[in-house]
Amino acid sequence: MSKLADKDNIDVPTEIRRYVQHVWLEKGLSAATCDAYQRDLIQLFRWLGDSLLKCDEATILNYLAFRQRSGVSSRSSARTLSTLRGFYTYAIEQGLINHNPCAHIQLPKLGRALANVLTEEDVDDLLNAPLVEKRTWEFRDRVMLELMYATGLRVSEIVNLPASAVNVRQGVVRVFGKGSKERIVPLGEDAQDWLQRYLHNIRPELLKGGACNELFPSLRAQRMSRQTFWHGIKRYAQRAGIEKPVSPHSLRHAFATHLLNHGADLRSVQLMLGHETLSTTQIYTHVATQRLKNIHTQHHPRG
């Protein structure tokens, strides 16, 4: 688990600490997700200056209104409310309280998050940005970009991906996503080719005789952080002249959207993304449907 409490120089209340341990051990959530839950709960604790177990519905509403006035996005508020609901459900199960103060609070409406999805040309420009012939670590980054676009992996999944998870010969990668759920995703020929060259020539140079379980080690032959890769993508996007916002998740969005644009069915995309429910994947149908409408308007004689 994280050392968030140590970094923030605050003693985490017992009920928060036990809840975070519960979701980590019992639900198998990732350390990053547990960290996010703990941060949300600690922020409310600081705002209250008192135990979370004394909250009522009016207090929660006041807190959410305070966050909104502070410029917090609807998406972030929705995640916070979801965290609080889970915490108070747990508190009821433990006999600490007898009513969930979030039970009747509605989640804020979320806008579409895919307005700036990368085009296929954007992706080509991004993939070609690393100087693969000059710098070993940029060859590694090119392979990571290729793999993310080929498989739709999350940034946490790719930086933690063990070398043993990739079978280049069969052309598949085995991924353990959120909740330690396993999925098998095909690689595609381009990603296979780049991975083959990387494994034979580049990864041994990065390891410098050392050992690292992760497929993509850092320059210190250790696990790469998500932040390091995020900054790398921003740098490559700038080098490629891409003006729209680009992040590791942009490639995951592009993976799903471009598959749908080329005729993939939603269920297959859901399985490859590792979404638990189809409703989560349906956000991508908006982009694909809009593209079809644009094509119809542009090419149909009565469009």
C-alpha positions in Angstrom: 0.0 0.0 0.0 1.0 3.6 -0.4 2.5 5.8 2.3 0.1 8.7 1.6 -0.4 9.5 5.3 3.3 9.8 5.8 3.7 12.1 2.8 0.8 14.3 3.9 2.0 14.3 7.5 -1.4 13.4 8.8 -2.6 10.5 10.9 -5.3 8.7 8.9 -8.4 8.1 11.1 -8.9 4.5 12.0 -12.2 4.1 10.1 -10.6 5.4 6.9 -7.5 3.2 7.3 -9.6 0.1 7.9 -11.9 0.8 4.9 -8.9 1.3 2.5 -7.4 -2.0 3.8 -10.8 -3.6 3.2 -11.1 -2.6 -0.4 -7.5 -3.5 -1.0 -7.6 -7.0 0.5 -11.3 -8.0 0.0 -12.0 -6.4 -3.4 -8.5 -6.8 -4.9 -8.4 -3.2 -6.0 -5.0 -1.8 -7.1 -2.8 0.3 -4.8 -3.4 3.3 -7.1 -7.2 3.0 -6.7 -6.9 2.6 -2.9 -4.7 5.7 -2.8 -7.4 7.7 -4.6 -10.0 6.5 -2.2 -7.9 7.4 0.8 -7.2 10.9 -0.7 -10.9 11.5 -1.2 -11.8 10.5 2.3 -8.9 12.4 3.9 -9.9 15.6 2.0 -13.4 15.4 3.5 -12.0 14.6 6.9 -9.8 17.8 6.7 -12.8 19.9 5.6 -14.9 18.6 8.4 -12.2 18.7 11.1 -14.1 15.8 12.6 -14.9 12.1 12.1 -16.6 11.1 8.8 -19.0 9.0 10.8 -20.7 12.1 12.1 -21.7 13.3 8.6 -25.3 13.7 7.5 -26.7 14.3 4.0 -26.7 18.1 4.4 -23.0 18.1 5.3 -22.1 15.9 2.3 -24.1 18.3 0.0 -22.3 21.3 1.5 -19.0 19.6 0.9 -19.8 18.8 -2.7 -20.9 22.4 -3.2 -17.7 23.7 -1.7 -15.7 21.5 -4.1 -17.7 22.8 -7.1 -17.1 26.4 -6.1 -13.4 25.6 -5.8 -13.4 24.6 -9.5 -13.4 20.8 -9.1 -14.8 19.0 -12.2 -18.0 17.1 -12.3 -16.1 13.9 -13.1 -13.9 14.4 -10.0 -17.0 15.1 -7.8 -18.7 12.0 -9.1 -15.7 9.9 -8.2 -15.6 11.4 -4.7 -19.3 10.7 -4.2 -18.8 7.1 -5.3 -15.9 6.8 -2.8 -18.1 8.2 0.0 -21.0 5.8 -0.8 -18.6 2.9 -0.6 -17.2 4.1 2.6 -20.5 4.6 4.3 -21.9 1.3 3.0 -18.9 -0.4 4.7 -19.5 1.6 7.9 -23.1 0.3 8.0 -21.9 -3.3 7.5 -19.4 -2.8 10.4 -22.2 -1.4 12.6 -20.5 2.0 12.9 -23.5 3.9 11.6 -27.1 3.0 10.7 -27.7 5.3 7.7 -25.8 6.1 4.5 -25.8 9.9 4.2 -25.1 9.6 0.4 -28.0 7.3 -0.3 -30.2 9.9 -1.9 -27.6 12.2 -3.4 -27.5 12.1 -7.2 -24.2 11.9 -9.1 -23.5 15.0 -11.1 -24.1 14.7 -14.9 -20.9 14.0 -16.8 -20.1 15.4 -20.2 -18.6 13.6 -23.0 -14.9 13.0 -22.4 -13.9 12.1 -26.0 -14.1 15.4 -27.9 -10.3 15.5 -28.4 -9.9 11.8 -29.5 -6.7 11.4 -31.6 -7.2 10.8 -35.3 -5.4 8.0 -37.1 -3.1 10.6 -38.6 -2.4 12.0 -35.1 -1.5 8.5 -33.9 0.9 8.0 -36.8 2.6 11.3 -36.0 2.9 10.4 -32.3 4.3 7.0 -33.0 6.9 8.4 -35.3 8.0 11.1 -32.9 10.6 9.1 -30.8 14.1 9.1 -32.2 14.5 5.4 -32.3 17.8 5.4 -34.2 19.5 7.8 -31.8 18.4 7.0 -28.3 17.8 3.6 -26.7 15.1 4.9 -24.3 13.2 6.5 -27.2 13.1 3.1 -29.0 11.6 1.7 -25.8 9.1 4.5 -25.7 8.2 3.9 -29.3 7.5 0.2 -28.5 5.4 1.3 -25.5 3.3 3.6 -27.7 2.9 0.9 -30.3 1.8 -1.6 -27.7 -0.7 0.9 -26.1 -2.3 1.7 -29.4 -2.4 -2.0 -30.4 -3.9 -3.2 -27.2 -5.7 -0.3 -25.4 -3.7 -1.0 -22.2 -4.0 1.5 -19.3 -0.8 3.3 -18.4 -0.7 1.5 -15.0 -1.0 -1.8 -16.9 1.9 -1.1 -19.4 4.4 0.2 -16.8 3.7 -2.8 -14.6 3.6 -5.3 -17.5 6.0 -8.2 -16.8 8.1 -9.4 -19.7 6.6 -12.9 -19.2 3.1 -11.5 -20.1 4.0 -11.0 -23.8 4.0 -13.9 -26.2 5.4 -12.4 -29.5 5.2 -15.7 -31.4 1.5 -16.1 -30.6 0.9 -12.4 -30.9 -0.9 -11.9 -27.6 -0.4 -10.1 -24.3 -1.8 -11.3 -21.0 -3.0 -8.4 -18.8 -4.1 -8.3 -15.2 -6.2 -5.1 -15.0 -8.4 -3.6 -12.3 -9.4 -6.0 -9.6 -6.7 -8.4 -10.8 -9.0 -9.5 -13.6 -7.1 -11.2 -16.4 -7.7 -10.6 -20.1 -5.9 -11.7 -23.3 -5.4 -9.0 -26.0 -4.0 -9.6 -29.5 -1.0 -7.5 -30.5 -1.1 -7.0 -34.2 1.7 -7.4 -36.7 3.3 -3.9 -36.3 3.4 -4.2 -32.5 4.8 -7.7 -32.8 7.6 -6.5 -35.0 8.6 -3.6 -32.8 8.5 -5.9 -29.7 10.7 -8.5 -31.3 13.4 -6.0 -32.1 13.1 -4.4 -28.7 13.4 -7.7 -26.8 16.4 -8.8 -28.9 18.4 -5.6 -29.0 17.1 -2.8 -26.8 15.9 -4.2 -23.5 19.3 -5.9 -22.7 21.0 -2.6 -23.2 18.5 -0.9 -20.8 19.1 -3.6 -18.2 22.9 -3.2 -18.3 23.3 -6.6 -16.9 20.8 -6.1 -14.2 17.4 -7.7 -13.6 13.9 -6.3 -13.9 10.7 -8.2 -14.1 8.9 -5.4 -16.0 8.9 -5.5 -19.8 9.8 -1.8 -20.0 12.5 -0.8 -17.4 13.6 2.7 -16.7 17.1 4.0 -17.4 18.0 2.8 -13.9 16.8 -0.8 -14.8 13.8 -0.4 -12.5 10.1 -0.2 -12.8 9.1 3.0 -14.7 6.7 5.3 -13.0 3.4 6.4 -14.6 4.5 10.0 -14.3 7.7 9.4 -16.3 5.8 7.8 -19.2 3.1 10.5 -19.0 5.7 13.3 -19.4 7.3 11.3 -22.2 4.0 11.2 -24.2 3.5 15.0 -23.7 7.0 15.6 -25.1 6.4 13.4 -28.1 3.1 15.0 -28.8 4.7 18.4 -28.7 7.5 17.2 -31.0 4.8 15.8 -33.4 3.0 19.1 -33.5 -0.2 17.7 -32.0 -2.1 20.6 -30.5 -4.9 18.8 -28.8 -4.3 17.4 -25.2 -2.5 14.1 -25.3 -2.1 11.7 -22.4 -1.5 7.9 -22.1 -5.3 7.5 -21.9 -5.5 9.2 -25.3 -4.1 6.1 -26.9 -6.6 3.9 -25.1 -9.4 6.1 -26.4 -7.9 6.0 -29.9 -7.6 2.2 -29.8 -11.3 1.8 -29.0 -12.6 4.5 -31.3 -10.6 3.4 -34.3 -11.6 -0.2 -33.8 -15.3 0.8 -33.9 -14.7 3.0 -36.9 -13.3 0.1 -38.8 -16.2 -2.2 -37.9 -15.4 -3.9 -34.6 -18.3 -4.9 -32.4 -18.8 -3.2 -29.0 -18.6 -6.5 -27.1 -15.1 -7.3 -28.5 -13.9 -3.8 -27.7 -15.3 -4.2 -24.2 -13.3 -7.5 -23.6 -10.1 -6.0 -25.0 -10.4 -2.9 -22.8 -11.2 -4.9 -19.7 -14.4 -3.1 -18.9 -16.5 -5.0 -16.5 -19.8 -3.9 -18.1 -20.8 -3.0 -21.6 -22.3 0.3 -20.5 -18.8 1.6 -19.7 -17.7 0.9 -23.3 -20.7 2.5 -24.8 -19.2 6.0 -24.5 -17.2 5.2 -27.6 -20.2 4.6 -29.7 -21.0 8.3 -29.7 -17.7 9.1 -31.5 -18.1 6.3 -34.0 -21.7 7.2 -34.7 -20.9 10.8 -35.2 -18.2 9.9 -37.7 -20.8 7.9 -39.7 -23.1 10.9 -39.7 -20.3 13.1 -41.0 -19.5 10.6 -43.8 -23.2 10.4 -44.7 -23.5 14.2 -44.7 -20.4 14.6 -46.8 -21.1 11.9 -49.4 -24.8 11.3 -49.7 -26.5 13.3 -52.5 -29.2 14.4 -50.0 -27.0 14.5 -47.0 
